[in-house]
Amino acid sequence: MSHDGYVEHIHIAPAAAAPMQSVERVSAIAGHGLDGDRYAAGVGHWSSIRRRGDGLTLIEAEELAAVSATHVLDLPPGSTRRNLTTRGIRLESLLGLRFRIGAVTCRAIRRCEPCSYLDGLLGQSALDALVHRAGIRAEILIDGTIAVGDPIIALPD
């Protein structure tokens, strides 16, 4: 198993539309999400739908930089409301696979596409710029702590 990338930033929000808070580490709870985050508490914007993979979202720092540069958007880490900003890994390569973030085991479920709700929170239109670039959704399979700097490692199935 090789070190494929790492966690550059962690963000959580206590409720739907609440500002994202940057943290250095967070507890990941299997089947729920990140401790202190709206989806683990069941109070996220999409919580009533109860979809697999809503407990953890990831986006690539490289995509944020590229979108910000080419579409003249201001998209700092956390602005897209994804929990983890990663560096050094193509997240789409994990779709359908198990992977580890530090000691936490996850499975990548699907893309995390942008929506008009996100546009409203951003106060700018990012839909077109972020289509197929807005990260992935994952389910947490094994509890643990995720910290800034933790490696992200694809696991064999």
N, CA and C atoms as an extended XYZ file, in Angstrom:
471
Properties=species:S:1:pos:R:3:atomname:S:1:resname:S:1:resid:I:1 pbc="F F F"
N         0.845       -1.188        0.000 N   MET     1
C         0.000        0.000        0.000 CA  MET     1
C         0.884        1.243        0.000 C   MET     1
N         0.560        2.149       -0.878 N   SER     2
C         1.365        3.358       -0.962 CA  SER     2
C         0.594        4.541       -0.381 C   SER     2
N         1.342        5.514        0.045 N   HIS     3
C         0.776        6.773        0.533 CA  HIS     3
C         0.339        7.551       -0.693 C   HIS     3
N        -0.976        7.706       -0.850 N   ASP     4
C        -1.509        8.312       -2.064 CA  ASP     4
C        -1.729        9.816       -1.959 C   ASP     4
N        -1.916       10.322       -0.792 N   GLY     5
C        -2.187       11.735       -0.591 CA  GLY     5
C        -2.317       11.985        0.894 C   GLY     5
N        -2.791       13.173        1.248 N   TYR     6
C        -2.935       13.479        2.674 CA  TYR     6
C        -4.030       14.518        2.889 C   TYR     6
N        -4.446       14.640        4.136 N   VAL     7
C        -5.451       15.611        4.547 CA  VAL     7
C        -4.758       16.946        4.775 C   VAL     7
N        -5.206       17.958        4.056 N   GLU     8
C        -4.616       19.293        4.200 CA  GLU     8
C        -5.446       20.180        5.135 C   GLU     8
N        -6.777       20.030        5.103 N   HIS     9
C        -7.672       20.817        5.962 CA  HIS     9
C        -8.850       19.951        6.380 C   HIS     9
N        -9.402       20.245        7.557 N   ILE    10
C       -10.617       19.598        8.047 CA  ILE    10
C       -11.608       20.703        8.410 C   ILE    10
N       -12.861       20.546        7.949 N   HIS    11
C       -13.911       21.510        8.266 CA  HIS    11
C       -15.180       20.783        8.680 C   HIS    11
N       -15.846       21.318        9.686 N   ILE    12
C       -17.145       20.814       10.119 CA  ILE    12
C       -18.058       22.010       10.357 C   ILE    12
N       -19.372       21.746       10.339 N   ALA    13
C       -20.362       22.781       10.660 CA  ALA    13
C       -21.406       22.143       11.560 C   ALA    13
N       -21.802       22.815       12.638 N   PRO    14
C       -22.731       22.214       13.588 CA  PRO    14
C       -24.158       22.082       13.085 C   PRO    14
N       -24.531       22.842       12.039 N   ALA    15
C       -25.902       22.807       11.526 CA  ALA    15
C       -25.905       23.214       10.061 C   ALA    15
N       -27.000       22.930        9.376 N   ALA    16
C       -27.156       23.340        7.984 CA  ALA    16
C       -26.963       24.849        7.876 C   ALA    16
N       -26.217       25.279        6.885 N   ALA    17
C       -25.947       26.691        6.588 CA  ALA    17
C       -25.055       27.382        7.618 C   ALA    17
N       -24.691       26.702        8.703 N   ALA    18
C       -23.782       27.304        9.693 CA  ALA    18
C       -22.394       27.422        9.076 C   ALA    18
N       -21.629       28.416        9.481 N   PRO    19
C       -20.269       28.564        8.950 CA  PRO    19
C       -19.418       27.326        9.226 C   PRO    19
N       -18.586       26.982        8.275 N   MET    20
C       -17.666       25.855        8.450 CA  MET    20
C       -16.571       26.281        9.421 C   MET    20
N       -16.205       25.365       10.310 N   GLN    21
C       -15.161       25.615       11.295 CA  GLN    21
C       -13.956       24.749       10.962 C   GLN    21
N       -12.800       25.360       10.926 N   SER    22
C       -11.560       24.630       10.672 CA  SER    22
C       -11.091       23.993       11.977 C   SER    22
N       -10.767       22.688       11.919 N   VAL    23
C       -10.253       21.978       13.089 CA  VAL    23
C        -9.001       21.203       12.688 C   VAL    23
N        -8.162       20.901       13.648 N   GLU    24
C        -6.932       20.152       13.384 CA  GLU    24
C        -7.142       18.653       13.412 C   GLU    24
N        -8.176       18.216       14.164 N   ARG    25
C        -8.483       16.785       14.261 CA  ARG    25
C        -9.949       16.641       14.603 C   ARG    25
N       -10.488       15.469       14.239 N   VAL    26
C       -11.902       15.225       14.479 CA  VAL    26
C       -12.126       13.723       14.630 C   VAL    26
N       -13.098       13.355       15.449 N   SER    27
C       -13.471       11.947       15.593 CA  SER    27
C       -14.422       11.566       14.468 C   SER    27
N       -14.118       10.444       13.820 N   ALA    28
C       -14.968        9.903       12.760 CA  ALA    28
C       -15.764        8.753       13.346 C   ALA    28
N       -17.072        8.778       13.159 N   ILE    29
C       -17.969        7.793       13.757 CA  ILE    29
C       -18.582        6.943       12.648 C   ILE    29
N       -18.294        5.646       12.681 N   ALA    30
C       -18.784        4.729       11.650 CA  ALA    30
C       -20.304        4.821       11.512 C   ALA    30
N       -20.743        4.910       10.262 N   GLY    31
C       -22.173        4.956        9.985 CA  GLY    31
C       -22.827        6.294       10.228 C   GLY    31
N       -22.081        7.293       10.723 N   HIS    32
C       -22.673        8.592       11.047 CA  HIS    32
C       -21.966        9.760       10.379 C   HIS    32
N       -20.697        9.953       10.671 N   GLY    33
C       -19.977       11.097       10.136 CA  GLY    33
C       -18.950       11.602       11.117 C   GLY    33
N       -18.656       12.872       11.038 N   LEU    34
C       -17.640       13.488       11.882 CA  LEU    34
C       -18.282       14.127       13.108 C   LEU    34
N       -17.727       13.849       14.270 N   ASP    35
C       -18.245       14.399       15.515 CA  ASP    35
C       -18.278       15.924       15.430 C   ASP    35
N       -19.430       16.497       15.738 N   GLY    36
C       -19.585       17.951       15.699 CA  GLY    36
C       -20.074       18.468       14.356 C   GLY    36
N       -20.196       17.577       13.359 N   ASP    37
C       -20.657       18.017       12.039 CA  ASP    37
C       -22.159       17.784       11.894 C   ASP    37
N       -22.775       18.581       11.081 N   ARG    38
C       -24.220       18.565       10.878 CA  ARG    38
C       -24.765       17.213       10.421 C   ARG    38
N       -24.008       16.489        9.593 N   TYR    39
C       -24.523       15.213        9.085 CA  TYR    39
C       -24.445       14.099       10.127 C   TYR    39
N       -23.444       14.132       10.982 N   ALA    40
C       -23.386       13.157       12.079 CA  ALA    40
C       -24.535       13.401       13.054 C   ALA    40
N       -24.911       14.663       13.208 N   ALA    41
C       -26.004       15.029       14.119 CA  ALA    41
C       -27.377       14.905       13.465 C   ALA    41
N       -27.399       14.680       12.141 N   GLY    42
C       -28.671       14.545       11.436 CA  GLY    42
C       -29.368       15.856       11.163 C   GLY    42
N       -28.611       16.975       11.155 N   VAL    43
C       -29.218       18.290       10.942 CA  VAL    43
C       -28.611       19.014        9.731 C   VAL    43
N       -28.053       18.252        8.794 N   GLY    44
C       -27.537       18.837        7.563 CA  GLY    44
C       -28.671       19.133        6.595 C   GLY    44
N       -28.421       19.941        5.600 N   HIS    45
C       -29.427       20.320        4.607 CA  HIS    45
C       -30.058       19.096        3.944 C   HIS    45
N       -29.259       18.069        3.683 N   TRP    46
C       -29.735       16.870        2.992 CA  TRP    46
C       -29.987       15.702        3.953 C   TRP    46
N       -29.946       15.921        5.260 N   SER    47
C       -30.075       14.828        6.231 CA  SER    47
C       -31.385       14.044        6.114 C   SER    47
N       -32.467       14.701        5.758 N   SER    48
C       -33.762       14.010        5.708 CA  SER    48
C       -33.795       12.930        4.626 C   SER    48
N       -32.917       13.034        3.641 N   ILE    49
C       -32.877       12.052        2.547 CA  ILE    49
C       -32.176       10.768        2.984 C   ILE    49
N       -31.235       10.866        3.918 N   ARG    50
C       -30.487        9.714        4.457 CA  ARG    50
C       -29.812        8.889        3.362 C   ARG    50
N       -28.898        9.506        2.645 N   ARG    51
C       -28.160        8.812        1.594 CA  ARG    51
C       -26.848        8.264        2.130 C   ARG    51
N       -26.431        7.110        1.610 N   ARG    52
C       -25.103        6.588        1.956 CA  ARG    52
C       -24.057        7.580        1.467 C   ARG    52
N       -23.057        7.810        2.287 N   GLY    53
C       -21.962        8.682        1.887 CA  GLY    53
C       -22.105       10.129        2.298 C   GLY    53
N       -23.184       10.485        2.947 N   ASP    54
C       -23.334       11.879        3.370 CA  ASP    54
C       -22.517       12.209        4.613 C   ASP    54
N       -21.979       11.200        5.284 N   GLY    55
C       -21.257       11.424        6.533 CA  GLY    55
C       -19.870       12.002        6.380 C   GLY    55
N       -19.285       11.922        5.175 N   LEU    56
C       -17.926       12.426        4.965 CA  LEU    56
C       -17.766       12.867        3.520 C   LEU    56
N       -17.327       14.105        3.340 N   THR    57
C       -17.087       14.612        1.986 CA  THR    57
C       -15.641       15.073        1.871 C   THR    57
N       -15.075       14.866        0.688 N   LEU    58
C       -13.674       15.211        0.428 CA  LEU    58
C       -13.567       15.962       -0.894 C   LEU    58
N       -12.647       16.896       -0.977 N   ILE    59
C       -12.376       17.634       -2.206 CA  ILE    59
C       -10.867       17.847       -2.325 C   ILE    59
N       -10.386       17.889       -3.557 N   GLU    60
C        -8.954       18.064       -3.803 CA  GLU    60
C        -8.561       19.542       -3.774 C   GLU    60
N        -7.510       19.862       -3.048 N   ALA    61
C        -6.979       21.231       -3.018 CA  ALA    61
C        -6.590       21.678       -4.424 C   ALA    61
N        -6.077       20.751       -5.211 N   GLU    62
C        -5.655       21.081       -6.582 CA  GLU    62
C        -6.845       21.526       -7.438 C   GLU    62
N        -8.011       20.894       -7.231 N   GLU    63
C        -9.205       21.292       -7.986 CA  GLU    63
C        -9.701       22.665       -7.535 C   GLU    63
N        -9.665       22.935       -6.238 N   LEU    64
C       -10.069       24.260       -5.752 CA  LEU    64
C        -9.201       25.350       -6.371 C   LEU    64
N        -7.902       25.113       -6.420 N   ALA    65
C        -6.983       26.105       -6.994 CA  ALA    65
C        -7.245       26.286       -8.480 C   ALA    65
N        -7.455       25.195       -9.194 N   ALA    66
C        -7.690       25.281      -10.642 CA  ALA    66
C        -8.998       26.003      -10.949 C   ALA    66
N       -10.047       25.677      -10.216 N   VAL    67
C       -11.341       26.323      -10.431 CA  VAL    67
C       -11.260       27.802      -10.076 C   VAL    67
N       -10.604       28.123       -8.979 N   SER    68
C       -10.465       29.523       -8.575 CA  SER    68
C        -9.710       30.332       -9.633 C   SER    68
N        -8.683       29.739      -10.213 N   ALA    69
C        -7.867       30.441      -11.207 CA  ALA    69
C        -8.576       30.586      -12.551 C   ALA    69
N        -9.239       29.533      -12.991 N   THR    70
C        -9.825       29.564      -14.335 CA  THR    70
C       -11.217       30.172      -14.392 C   THR    70
N       -11.918       30.215      -13.284 N   HIS    71
C       -13.281       30.752      -13.284 CA  HIS    71
C       -13.412       32.018      -12.438 C   HIS    71
N       -12.310       32.550      -11.974 N   VAL    72
C       -12.288       33.766      -11.168 CA  VAL    72
C       -13.294       33.655      -10.004 C   VAL    72
N       -13.187       32.550       -9.296 N   LEU    73
C       -14.013       32.317       -8.105 CA  LEU    73
C       -13.121       32.320       -6.880 C   LEU    73
N       -13.686       32.700       -5.765 N   ASP    74
C       -12.957       32.645       -4.503 CA  ASP    74
C       -13.423       31.397       -3.759 C   ASP    74
N       -12.607       30.320       -3.819 N   LEU    75
C       -12.976       29.055       -3.199 CA  LEU    75
C       -11.875       28.546       -2.270 C   LEU    75
N       -11.695       29.202       -1.133 N   PRO    76
C       -10.707       28.692       -0.177 CA  PRO    76
C       -11.183       27.380        0.437 C   PRO    76
N       -10.287       26.604        1.052 N   PRO    77
C       -10.694       25.358        1.707 CA  PRO    77
C       -11.844       25.613        2.686 C   PRO    77
N       -12.821       24.713        2.667 N   GLY    78
C       -13.992       24.842        3.527 CA  GLY    78
C       -15.150       25.565        2.869 C   GLY    78
N       -14.877       26.397        1.872 N   SER    79
C       -15.943       27.182        1.247 CA  SER    79
C       -16.950       26.318        0.501 C   SER    79
N       -16.506       25.181       -0.018 N   THR    80
C       -17.417       24.289       -0.749 CA  THR    80
C       -18.176       23.364        0.197 C   THR    80
N       -17.955       23.515        1.495 N   ARG    81
C       -18.643       22.775        2.549 CA  ARG    81
C       -18.273       21.300        2.566 C   ARG    81
N       -17.125       20.966        1.993 N   ARG    82
C       -16.612       19.602        2.079 CA  ARG    82
C       -15.827       19.492        3.378 C   ARG    82
N       -15.881       18.310        4.000 N   ASN    83
C       -15.221       18.128        5.290 CA  ASN    83
C       -13.710       18.106        5.201 C   ASN    83
N       -13.185       17.392        4.217 N   LEU    84
C       -11.738       17.253        4.097 CA  LEU    84
C       -11.259       17.820        2.784 C   LEU    84
N       -10.215       18.624        2.853 N   THR    85
C        -9.518       19.070        1.658 CA  THR    85
C        -8.240       18.253        1.599 C   THR    85
N        -8.037       17.577        0.465 N   THR    86
C        -6.909       16.667        0.314 CA  THR    86
C        -5.882       17.230       -0.644 C   THR    86
N        -4.708       16.633       -0.636 N   ARG    87
C        -3.673       16.995       -1.603 CA  ARG    87
C        -2.944       15.718       -2.003 C   ARG    87
N        -2.627       15.626       -3.291 N   GLY    88
C        -1.793       14.529       -3.770 CA  GLY    88
C        -2.519       13.258       -4.158 C   GLY    88
N        -3.849       13.294       -4.234 N   ILE    89
C        -4.599       12.092       -4.620 CA  ILE    89
C        -5.779       12.483       -5.499 C   ILE    89
N        -6.005       11.700       -6.545 N   ARG    90
C        -7.195       11.875       -7.381 CA  ARG    90
C        -8.328       11.115       -6.696 C   ARG    90
N        -9.227       11.843       -6.091 N   LEU    91
C       -10.285       11.236       -5.292 CA  LEU    91
C       -11.200       10.331       -6.112 C   LEU    91
N       -11.451       10.682       -7.353 N   GLU    92
C       -12.316        9.837       -8.181 CA  GLU    92
C       -11.744        8.435       -8.344 C   GLU    92
N       -10.431        8.291       -8.217 N   SER    93
C        -9.819        6.964       -8.345 CA  SER    93
C       -10.230        6.046       -7.192 C   SER    93
N       -10.797        6.620       -6.131 N   LEU    94
C       -11.227        5.836       -4.969 CA  LEU    94
C       -12.674        5.362       -5.064 C   LEU    94
N       -13.446        5.870       -6.019 N   LEU    95
C       -14.873        5.539       -6.087 CA  LEU    95
C       -15.096        4.035       -6.095 C   LEU    95
N       -15.945        3.582       -5.171 N   GLY    96
C       -16.260        2.167       -5.026 CA  GLY    96
C       -15.265        1.389       -4.187 C   GLY    96
N       -14.175        2.037       -3.774 N   LEU    97
C       -13.106        1.354       -3.045 CA  LEU    97
C       -13.084        1.729       -1.569 C   LEU    97
N       -12.447        0.861       -0.796 N   ARG    98
C       -12.148        1.184        0.596 CA  ARG    98
C       -10.830        1.948        0.611 C   ARG    98
N       -10.706        2.852        1.561 N   PHE    99
C        -9.455        3.594        1.737 CA  PHE    99
C        -9.325        3.972        3.200 C   PHE    99
N        -8.123        4.313        3.591 N   ARG   100
C        -7.858        4.684        4.975 CA  ARG   100
C        -7.382        6.131        5.023 C   ARG   100
N        -7.873        6.842        6.021 N   ILE   101
C        -7.397        8.185        6.344 CA  ILE   101
C        -6.848        8.061        7.754 C   ILE   101
N        -5.528        8.044        7.890 N   GLY   102
C        -4.956        7.739        9.199 CA  GLY   102
C        -5.408        6.350        9.591 C   GLY   102
N        -6.079        6.215       10.739 N   ALA   103
C        -6.563        4.913       11.210 CA  ALA   103
C        -8.022        4.659       10.845 C   ALA   103
N        -8.676        5.612       10.204 N   VAL   104
C       -10.101        5.515        9.876 CA  VAL   104
C       -10.275        4.833        8.517 C   VAL   104
N       -11.130        3.804        8.473 N   THR   105
C       -11.407        3.128        7.208 CA  THR   105
C       -12.730        3.636        6.644 C   THR   105
N       -12.719        3.939        5.340 N   CYS   106
C       -13.884        4.495        4.652 CA  CYS   106
C       -14.119        3.754        3.345 C   CYS   106
N       -15.265        4.019        2.722 N   ARG   107
C       -15.536        3.568        1.358 CA  ARG   107
C       -16.064        4.766        0.578 C   ARG   107
N       -15.465        5.019       -0.583 N   ALA   108
C       -15.915        6.107       -1.450 CA  ALA   108
C       -17.189        5.661       -2.167 C   ALA   108
N       -18.268        6.429       -2.021 N   ILE   109
C       -19.580        6.037       -2.520 CA  ILE   109
C       -19.907        6.667       -3.875 C   ILE   109
N       -19.770        7.982       -3.990 N   ARG   110
C       -20.146        8.665       -5.234 CA  ARG   110
C       -19.530       10.056       -5.277 C   ARG   110
N       -19.646       10.682       -6.436 N   ARG   111
C       -19.219       12.077       -6.562 CA  ARG   111
C       -20.082       12.949       -5.655 C   ARG   111
N       -19.497       14.050       -5.248 N   CYS   112
C       -20.211       15.050       -4.449 CA  CYS   112
C       -20.391       16.273       -5.340 C   CYS   112
N       -21.420       16.220       -6.170 N   GLU   113
C       -21.630       17.278       -7.148 CA  GLU   113
C       -22.146       18.564       -6.491 C   GLU   113
N       -21.863       19.714       -7.106 N   PRO   114
C       -22.348       20.988       -6.562 CA  PRO   114
C       -23.860       21.118       -6.772 C   PRO   114
N       -24.478       22.024       -6.025 N   CYS   115
C       -25.924       22.232       -6.132 CA  CYS   115
C       -26.245       23.718       -5.962 C   CYS   115
N       -27.476       24.063       -6.253 N   SER   116
C       -27.878       25.469       -6.134 CA  SER   116
C       -27.857       25.926       -4.673 C   SER   116
N       -28.054       25.002       -3.731 N   TYR   117
C       -27.961       25.343       -2.311 CA  TYR   117
C       -26.552       25.868       -1.993 C   TYR   117
N       -25.531       25.194       -2.532 N   LEU   118
C       -24.143       25.635       -2.332 CA  LEU   118
C       -23.938       27.024       -2.930 C   LEU   118
N       -24.455       27.252       -4.134 N   ASP   119
C       -24.351       28.578       -4.754 CA  ASP   119
C       -24.906       29.659       -3.830 C   ASP   119
N       -26.045       29.384       -3.219 N   GLY   120
C       -26.658       30.354       -2.313 CA  GLY   120
C       -25.782       30.652       -1.115 C   GLY   120
N       -25.150       29.624       -0.567 N   LEU   121
C       -24.270       29.824        0.587 CA  LEU   121
C       -22.981       30.532        0.199 C   LEU   121
N       -22.498       30.252       -1.018 N   LEU   122
C       -21.263       30.899       -1.494 CA  LEU   122
C       -21.497       32.354       -1.878 C   LEU   122
N       -22.708       32.664       -2.297 N   GLY   123
C       -22.993       34.008       -2.782 CA  GLY   123
C       -22.380       34.257       -4.159 C   GLY   123
N       -22.058       33.191       -4.854 N   GLN   124
C       -21.523       33.257       -6.214 CA  GLN   124
C       -21.868       31.950       -6.913 C   GLN   124
N       -21.958       31.982       -8.228 N   SER   125
C       -22.305       30.773       -8.954 CA  SER   125
C       -21.062       29.934       -9.225 C   SER   125
N       -21.060       28.740       -8.658 N   ALA   126
C       -19.932       27.829       -8.839 CA  ALA   126
C       -20.367       26.517       -9.492 C   ALA   126
N       -21.654       26.395       -9.804 N   LEU   127
C       -22.176       25.143      -10.344 CA  LEU   127
C       -21.401       24.657      -11.566 C   LEU   127
N       -21.345       25.472      -12.599 N   ASP   128
C       -20.675       25.051      -13.836 CA  ASP   128
C       -19.206       24.737      -13.599 C   ASP   128
N       -18.548       25.555      -12.818 N   ALA   129
C       -17.109       25.380      -12.579 CA  ALA   129
C       -16.800       24.108      -11.795 C   ALA   129
N       -17.708       23.699      -10.918 N   LEU   130
C       -17.434       22.568      -10.031 CA  LEU   130
C       -18.013       21.221      -10.487 C   LEU   130
N       -18.783       21.195      -11.558 N   VAL   131
C       -19.343       19.921      -12.022 CA  VAL   131
C       -18.212       18.927      -12.265 C   VAL   131
N       -18.331       17.745      -11.674 N   HIS   132
C       -17.340       16.658      -11.742 CA  HIS   132
C       -15.985       17.029      -11.125 C   HIS   132
N       -15.930       18.130      -10.371 N   ARG   133
C       -14.684       18.559       -9.733 CA  ARG   133
C       -14.883       18.845       -8.251 C   ARG   133
N       -16.065       18.566       -7.734 N   ALA   134
C       -16.420       18.982       -6.380 CA  ALA   134
C       -16.183       17.914       -5.323 C   ALA   134
N       -15.451       16.861       -5.673 N   GLY   135
C       -15.072       15.879       -4.675 CA  GLY   135
C       -15.930       14.634       -4.651 C   GLY   135
N       -15.821       13.901       -3.540 N   ILE   136
C       -16.541       12.642       -3.385 CA  ILE   136
C       -17.214       12.569       -2.016 C   ILE   136
N       -18.158       11.636       -1.916 N   ARG   137
C       -18.830       11.314       -0.658 CA  ARG   137
C       -18.364        9.929       -0.238 C   ARG   137
N       -18.165        9.765        1.058 N   ALA   138
C       -17.688        8.478        1.563 CA  ALA   138
C       -18.444        8.110        2.829 C   ALA   138
N       -18.509        6.803        3.073 N   GLU   139
C       -19.065        6.348        4.345 CA  GLU   139
C       -17.911        5.901        5.227 C   GLU   139
N       -18.061        6.163        6.512 N   ILE   140
C       -17.046        5.771        7.484 CA  ILE   140
C       -17.384        4.357        7.946 C   ILE   140
N       -16.439        3.437        7.764 N   LEU   141
C       -16.651        2.035        8.108 CA  LEU   141
C       -16.099        1.682        9.482 C   LEU   141
N       -14.962        2.281        9.847 N   ILE   142
C       -14.317        2.002       11.139 CA  ILE   142
C       -13.966        3.328       11.805 C   ILE   142
N       -14.428        3.502       13.055 N   ASP   143
C       -14.188        4.723       13.850 CA  ASP   143
C       -12.703        5.034       13.999 C   ASP   143
N       -12.452        6.273       14.329 N   GLY   144
C       -11.101        6.702       14.652 CA  GLY   144
C       -11.016        8.213       14.613 C   GLY   144
N        -9.802        8.713       14.661 N   THR   145
C        -9.561       10.150       14.603 CA  THR   145
C        -8.879       10.483       13.283 C   THR   145
N        -9.338       11.561       12.661 N   ILE   146
C        -8.711       12.086       11.451 CA  ILE   146
C        -8.028       13.390       11.833 C   ILE   146
N        -6.768       13.544       11.422 N   ALA   147
C        -6.011       14.758       11.740 CA  ALA   147
C        -5.413       15.342       10.463 C   ALA   147
N        -5.208       16.647       10.479 N   VAL   148
C        -4.502       17.306        9.383 CA  VAL   148
C        -3.146       16.623        9.233 C   VAL   148
N        -2.793       16.306        8.005 N   GLY   149
C        -1.528       15.636        7.720 CA  GLY   149
C        -1.641       14.128        7.603 C   GLY   149
N        -2.783       13.545        8.010 N   ASP   150
C        -2.954       12.094        7.900 CA  ASP   150
C        -2.861       11.648        6.444 C   ASP   150
N        -2.195       10.512        6.219 N   PRO   151
C        -2.120        9.976        4.857 CA  PRO   151
C        -3.467        9.377        4.441 C   PRO   151
N        -3.701        9.389        3.132 N   ILE   152
C        -4.882        8.751        2.542 CA  ILE   152
C        -4.339        7.607        1.690 C   ILE   152
N        -4.778        6.392        2.015 N   ILE   153
C        -4.220        5.199        1.376 CA  ILE   153
C        -5.337        4.324        0.836 C   ILE   153
N        -5.309        4.040       -0.451 N   ALA   154
C        -6.277        3.115       -1.051 CA  ALA   154
C        -5.988        1.715       -0.524 C   ALA   154
N        -7.053        0.969       -0.229 N   LEU   155
C        -6.917       -0.393        0.297 CA  LEU   155
C        -7.330       -1.409       -0.764 C   LEU   155
N        -6.672       -2.566       -0.754 N   PRO   156
C        -7.117       -3.603       -1.678 CA  PRO   156
C        -8.462       -4.154       -1.226 C   PRO   156
N        -9.335       -4.488       -2.167 N   ASP   157
C       -10.643       -5.039       -1.793 CA  ASP   157
C       -10.619       -6.529       -1.680 C   ASP   157
